[in-house]
Amino acid sequence: MTYTIRIADADRKDRIADFVKRQQERLYPEGTYDPDPQDLKRFEETYCGSPHARFFLALNESGEIVGTGAVRPYNGRFPFLAESLAGEHYFELVRFYIDESHRRKGIGAALFSEAEDFGVAVGYSQGVLHTSVYLPGGYPFWISRGYEDLFWETDQIVHMRKRVARAKAIDKGRGKG
């Protein structure tokens, strides 16, 4: 199985929304997610109209979406994190979903790499995300990518963060040796 990672454009916004909504329905208990996400309703404004946001797609050989992941500026939507996140320039990782039949094939890692590289390239110093421990592989995946617990909202939902600019600069410096 081969796949390609692409930056999403507005022409695919309906297919993206369908994929994300389908994943949410499969993964989350009813009532725990927004069935009509505002970022997807305003896809062009949120992801195409900002130099600090991008939506990435993993496509199979037929051009079907098999994974998604996005970067956008963290907008303070979790007020209880305000003190912990003060004074830094954060991006938020959102909409990371891999179709069940394509998991454990490196797609999540590839999407993550593109997303984090983009965040570093546009000047963010840290990444933030939240995940639910019941999502298949979610929490261990983020830990393996260097994200650390910031705040446990419940016993199922954890907010995480990672300093990215310095880590990426060190990694890139090693490759030039």
Phi, psi and omega in degrees: 000121175250156179211163176232150176256130181227154169279130181285145173242170184297336180297336182258008188301324180291319177295322178295312180301317178299315180297310182299314181297321178297318178295317179300316180299324181283328190262329188250145173297145179305137179089357181256005180215160178277115182288351179224070188302132182296323180296328179280328175294326179250045187305311183298315180294316185287315189248335182259336185264003181240133177288352183252015179220147176209150174242127182250146179236145167252124183243140175278184183299334180271001180083011178278144178287126176241354178195153178220158173191144184220158175235135174211159178298137175289126187255014179075023186292351175245091185303330181291351177262357188307312182294318181292333185254009182292142170082006179237164179256099186259142163255157177246132173271125183221164172059034176276104180223138174238130177304139186308320183284355181242009180286157177067031179237012178090001182292316179299318179297319179293316177298316179300314181300315178298316182295313181292320176300320177298314180302316178295316183298328181265006169101008176290148178258338181213153174250151178222150177201168168226149181215163177251136185292342179276353178289136183302110176075357187301298184299311178300325179299312183293322175300316181294343179261009175093004177282143182239151177300134175250312184202128175270109180289319174218185176284357180245339186241124180236139174260138187228159176211164180205135171283127187247321188299311182293318181298317180293320180297319178295313180301315182293326178295324179295326183288347184265356189287000000 
